[in-house]
């Protein structure tokens, strides 16, 4: 049992080191040797858990996306009205990004890089299915603009990443009023 825990601890250390290095230095400046050093494991240990750097980055992306989605949709139910459901999900996403900024920044990096392979990217999109289904319902009910889900995401969810990064750089401070205003802007951008 102690060996299993030690193995889990090493894997978790590698995941955290990957997130930290990618956030601070980018994907290409985070070689396996540097990840291993930061995780305080031998470079060979990485290959017990991951086949390659590509496999490592893809698996960390899916893990973080899974945690993000579980948090975002934890209290959502499919019988909610479209606007109420969107507001709940949006606020949960905002809360995740503020509560777990390292993971949120990693996801933002992943959303803007060719480093994530297409099967992993598609797996990540599947994790957003409750939101996509809500938007589909909203389009059918004439509540949400009949535009692509990518545009809906770009206008309503991506601005949260921008705000989070601006706060991280010390350019702005996100408070309750900022969140309220950002939500209203997000809803206004997608509603009919």
HUTAQUI-V671858 format. One record per residue. D_FIRST is the distance of its C-alpha to the first C-alpha in whole Angstrom. Layout:
d_first
D_FIRST
D_FIRST
//
This chain:
d_first
0
4
5
5
6
9
10
11
12
14
16
17
18
20
21
23
24
26
27
29
30
32
33
35
36
36
34
36
36
32
31
28
28
29
26
24
25
25
21
21
20
22
24
22
19
21
21
18
18
22
25
27
28
30
27
25
28
28
24
24
28
26
23
26
28
26
25
29
30
28
29
33
33
31
34
37
38
40
43
44
47
47
48
45
43
43
43
40
38
40
39
36
36
38
35
32
34
35
32
30
32
30
29
32
34
31
32
36
36
34
37
40
39
39
35
34
35
36
34
31
34
35
32
32
35
34
32
35
37
37
39
41
42
43
45
47
48
49
51
52
53
55
53
52
53
53
52
49
46
45
48
47
44
45
48
45
42
42
44
41
40
43
43
40
40
44
42
39
42
44
47
47
45
43
44
45
48
47
44
47
50
47
46
50
51
48
49
53
52
51
53
56
//
